[in-house]
Amino acid sequence: MGHRLIMNKCKITVLKRCFEEDLAKQYGVEGLKKCPMLKEGQVFYADYSKPEGFCDEAWKAIYQYVFALAHNCDELFYFKDWIKTKGVAICSCNDGLRPVIFKLEKTDIDSKIDYTPNED
């Protein structure tokens, strides 16, 4: 019999889309603006895989925090050392010219593995 993995969804909210104008003038292409892929206020739910419609590059930057929160590891990282609220992380994508800032929150929404694990 396999191991029961307890996992909840993590809520991802787009808080802010930034634009580093001075850096963009120096290093960016002409006409570069804020990230066109996401909008402030957008909400996604995730666990071990990228939610549909979410930016691939942003996912690469935040997935480890999402994974930790989905697996209830919120006390093991940053609580009271970085963030004042348990079960919350504030992260950003790694675009240095136009970063997007996210609020990640642990939820009580059950997550289920949507594939059959190999038992051999």
C-alpha positions as a printed Julia matrix, in Angstrom:
120×3 Matrix{Float64}:
  0.0    0.0     0.0
  1.34   3.43   -0.92
  2.09   6.36    1.35
 -0.76   8.91    1.75
  0.57  12.33    0.81
 -1.19  15.16    2.63
 -1.2   18.2     0.41
 -3.29  21.37    0.12
 -3.57  23.91   -2.62
 -1.5   27.07   -2.36
 -3.18  30.33   -3.36
 -1.04  32.57   -5.6
 -2.13  36.2    -5.94
 -0.45  38.65   -8.3
  0.21  41.65   -6.04
  2.2   43.98   -8.25
  3.79  44.29  -11.68
  6.9   46.43  -11.49
  8.99  48.16  -14.12
 12.59  49.21  -13.45
 12.67  52.12  -15.89
 16.32  53.09  -15.37
 17.5   49.52  -15.95
 15.14  49.05  -18.9
 16.54  52.2   -20.55
 20.06  50.88  -20.13
 19.54  47.2   -20.94
 16.06  46.62  -22.36
 14.77  46.67  -25.9
 12.96  49.75  -27.18
  9.33  49.89  -26.04
  9.69  47.41  -23.16
  6.86  47.77  -20.62
  5.52  45.93  -17.56
  5.05  42.17  -17.84
  2.27  41.47  -20.35
  1.53  37.94  -19.08
 -0.07  38.6   -15.69
 -2.35  41.23  -14.12
 -2.59  42.57  -10.57
 -5.28  40.73   -8.64
 -5.12  37.52  -10.66
 -5.42  34.41   -8.49
 -4.11  30.93   -9.19
 -4.14  27.73   -7.13
 -1.26  25.26   -7.26
  0.38  22.35   -5.45
  3.07  20.33   -7.23
  2.47  21.57  -10.76
  2.19  24.91  -12.54
 -1.36  26.22  -12.77
 -2.84  26.68  -16.22
 -2.18  30.16  -17.64
  0.67  30.9   -15.24
  3.98  32.2   -16.59
  6.62  29.46  -16.99
  9.49  31.7   -15.85
  7.6   32.99  -12.81
  6.75  29.4   -11.87
 10.45  28.47  -11.95
 11.15  31.3    -9.49
  8.38  30.51   -6.96
  7.57  26.8    -7.22
  9.72  25.75   -4.26
  7.76  28.08   -1.95
  4.44  26.85   -3.39
  5.56  23.24   -2.89
  6.58  23.91    0.72
  3.3   25.66    1.58
  1.25  22.95   -0.16
  3.04  20.36    1.98
  2.43  22.27    5.23
  6.08  23.23    5.75
  5.2   26.84    6.52
  6.81  26.86    9.97
 10.13  25.64    8.62
 10.9   28.7     6.55
 10.79  32.45    7.07
  7.92  32.75    9.57
  8.87  35.57   11.98
 12.26  35.87   10.27
 10.98  37.28    6.99
  7.16  37.23    7.01
  4.99  38.09   10.01
  2.06  35.86    9.01
  2.33  32.08    9.22
  1.55  30.33    5.94
  2.39  33.32    3.72
  5.33  34.08    1.45
  5.97  37.14   -0.71
  8.03  36.26   -3.8
  8.8   37.62   -7.22
  9.67  36.31  -10.62
 13.27  36.69  -11.75
 12.78  39.27  -14.52
 15.18  42.0   -13.43
 13.63  44.66  -15.66
  9.94  43.99  -15.03
  9.47  41.73  -11.99
  6.06  40.53  -10.84
  5.47  40.18   -7.1
  3.29  37.38   -5.72
  1.61  36.59   -2.42
  1.61  32.85   -1.72
 -0.79  31.52    0.91
 -1.35  28.11    2.44
 -5.0   27.06    2.16
 -7.22  24.3     3.55
 -8.27  23.27    0.04
 -7.43  19.59   -0.43
 -5.16  18.73   -3.3
 -5.21  15.34   -4.91
 -2.55  13.76   -7.06
 -4.11  13.51  -10.52
 -2.0   10.62  -11.72
 -1.45   7.06  -10.52
  1.96   6.71   -8.88
  4.09   3.79  -10.01
  4.11   1.24   -7.17
  7.06  -0.95   -8.24
